[in-house]
Amino acid sequence: MTRAIPRRTVLASLVAVPASAMLLSACSDSGGNAQAQTSPTQTSSTSASAPRPSGTVDMAKLMEEGALPEKVLGEADAPVTIIEYASMTCGHCANFHNNTLPEIKANYIDTGKAKLIVREFPFDPRAEAGFMLARCADDRYFAMVDVLFKQQQSWAGVENARAALLQIARLAGFSQESFEACLTDQKLLDDVRSVRARGASEFGVDATPTFFINGNKYSGALTVAEMSAIIDSML
């Protein structure tokens, strides 16, 4: 696991880390990429068989209440539950949200066949800050996550991420005061870290994105075709 970050340092750290290889290296604890890397242009029109899961977990345990309320996209009674452990500075996570999720949402989430739950698994202070801002956006959580992933290159690897994040946050309705209040909320930071710690200790998450689809574990990126094949096999 990565070293714990001292208390009250998230806001200050946003200007303390020089621009570097923070994006893709943030996708695993070892500093490497997620286990599976796939083309962002592959779509569901390309036939694919459902990949084999790397393991399974008990769904009742997986769905137990954690430190933070679940953020759910889709109908509560959807037959397929997709849980994604993600890091806001992970390039593969951004690829999923920007290029794969829109088609999965249209075909399965919007039609009531599946629901998506995003759980925080940050690898660095900037990822923690991104998730904290999304949590502070309340019912705009998914909108904030989407814009942070779409604009990842503009804030995750720049020298002054604080200014870049503040600019994005202002467009989402934050003032400078509410921005700073959010990023100095120690309880929220502790809760975000608790979600990550539970994912690692109880479910073996060590790379992002990691998906649990009806309890089956898939580590690394999935194409639209692969995720569609998994979901279809469960309907």
Residue, then its C-alpha position, 0 to 999 in steps of 0.5 A: m500500500t502507498r504511504a499514508i499522507p499526513r493530516r491537513t496536507v491535501l490542500a497544500s500538496l496540490v502545489a507541492v508536487p511538480a508535473s510528472a508521470m502522475l497519471l498512468s503511474a497512479c493506476s496501481d500500488s506498484g507504480g505500474n499500469a492497471q493489469a489490462q490495457t485496452s483500446p479506447t476506440q473499441t466499441s460494442s460493435t466489436s464482438a468479444s467474449a466475456p473475459r474470465p474474472s480474476g476472482t469473486v467476492d460475496m455480494a452481501k459483504l460487498m454491498e455492506e455500508g462503508a464509511l461514505p454513502e454509496k453513489v449510485l448511477g441507475e435504478a436501485d433494483a437493476p439486476v446487474t450491479i457494477i462497482e468500480y474502484a477508481s482513482m481520479t488521477c488514473g488514466h485508465c479510469a479516465n478512459f473508462h469514464n470518457n470512452t466506455l461508460p457513455e455506451i454502457k450507460a445508454n445500453y444498460i444503465d438507462t434501460g434499467k439492466a445495470k447500475l454503477i456504484v463508484r468507490e474511491f480508491p485514490f493513490d495520491p493527494r490529488a486523487e483524494a482532492g478530486f474525490m473530496l470535491a465530488r463528494c462536496a458537490d452532493d447530488r452533482y457527484f457524478a457530474m463532478v466526477d465526469v468533468l474531472f475525468k474529462q479534464q484530467q490532463s489539465w489538473a492531475g499532472v500540472e505543477n499547480a493543481r490547486a489553481a486548476l481544480l479551483q477553476i473547475a470547481r468554480l464552474a461547478g458552483f464552488s466559491q473559493e471559501s467552499f472549495e477550501a472548506c471541502l479540501t480541509d475537511q479532515k473527516l471527509l478525507d479520513d472517510v475517503r481513505s477508509v473506503r480505499a482501505r476497505g477495498a484493499s483489505e476486504f476485497g483485494v483491490d490493488a489497481t484501478p480501475t477494478f470492477f466487481i460485476n455481480g461479485n465477479k472481480y475484473s482488474g484493469a480496463l474493459t472495452v465496451a464489448e467486454m463489459s457488454a458481454i459480461i453484463d449480457s451473460m448475467l441478464 
